[in-house]
Amino acid sequence: MPTYDFRCGTCGVFSAVRRIADRDADCACPDCGLPAARTLSMPSLSLMAGTARAGHRVNEQAAHAPKRSSEYRHVHGPSCGCGSSRKAGSPSAAIAGATPSAAPGALKGNSAGRPWMISH
């Protein structure tokens, strides 16, 4: 259950744990018993753990400035081998260009350089 802040006219501000369904209802002051209205206050970020603060900061950044696909652009050169196209003169390009009729029952694609990758 969330904690809400209330302001009593005689005793001041106090906090109470209440159900979300009761969030708009007045709360009795624990000192004098008079009804107190709910008040809005700043979140207590200084009392929060550092990891929780970092999570809130990341979520706030995502809310107003989402990351774009250009931020994840491939930054390596063409000979990196991590997803860029192969050079035309490389031996693996010749293997990849082989026709399926050359080896009946063979898998299509370049399995010599990356045996875990199978072409569709």
N, C-alpha and C positions, 0 to 999 in steps of 0.2 A: 504494500500500500504506500502511496506517495505521502510526502510530508508537505503540509501547507502552512503558510504564515498567516496569522490573524492579528488584527490590531484592536485592542481593548481601549475604550475611551478613558479609563481610569488607570489601568495597570501598564499599558504599552503593548509592545509586540511580543507574541509567543508563537511557537510552532506546535502543530498537532498532526498526528498520523491519522488519515481518514481514508475511507473508501472513495473511489473516483466518482461513484454515484452521488456522494454527499459533498462534492467539491464546492458547490455554489451555496450551500446552506450555511447559516451562521453557526459559530461554535461557542460554547460556553467557556468563559475565561477560567483557567484553573485556579486563580487566586480569589476573584470576587464573585464568579458565577454569572456575571452579566453576559449577554450575547455580544459576540465580537464578529465583525465582518472580515472576510478574507482580503488580504492585501498582496500585491505582487512585489517580489523582491528579486535581487540579483542572485544568480546561482552561486553556490559556494565553491568556486573552482579552486581556490587556494587550499581547501581542505581535501580536495580530490587527489587520488593517486596520479602520478605522472603519466602512466600508460592510459588512464581514462581521459586525461586532458589531451593527450596526443590523439586519441581516437576522436574526440569532439572536434579538434582542430582539423583533422583530415576530412571529417564529414562536412564541416562548414566550408572547406575549400571546394569540395565536390558539389556543394549546393549552388554556389554562385559562379564557379569557373571549372566546369568539368574538363577532364583531360581529353585532348583530341587525338585522332589516329596519327597525326603528323608527329606527335611526341614519341611515338613508338616506331618511327621509321627505321628501316634497315640502315645501319651506319657503317657496316663493314664493306670491304672492297669485293669485286667480282670473284676473286680467287679464294675467298674465305671458306666456302664450303658449308656454311650454316644456313643455306636457303636461297642464295643467289644463283643466277644461271651460270652454267659451266662455260668455259672457254671453248671455242670451236675446234681448236687443234689438240685438245687433250685426249688421251687414250680412252678415258671413261666416256667421253662424248661419242666416240666411235662405237663403243659397246652399246650405249643407250640408243644409237641410231640403227642398230641391227634389226633386221626384219624377223618376225616370229617364224617365218618359213625356214630360216637358216638353222634353227634348232627346234625341232618339233617337241612340244611339251614343255619348253622352257618358259620361264616367267618373262613378261615384258618389263622393260625398264633396266635401270642400271643397278644390278645386284652385286657387281664386283666392288664398287666403292663403298656402298652402304647396303649390306645384306639384309638389314631389317626393313628397308623401304621397298615396297612393291607398288608398281605403277598400276593404274586402273585401266 
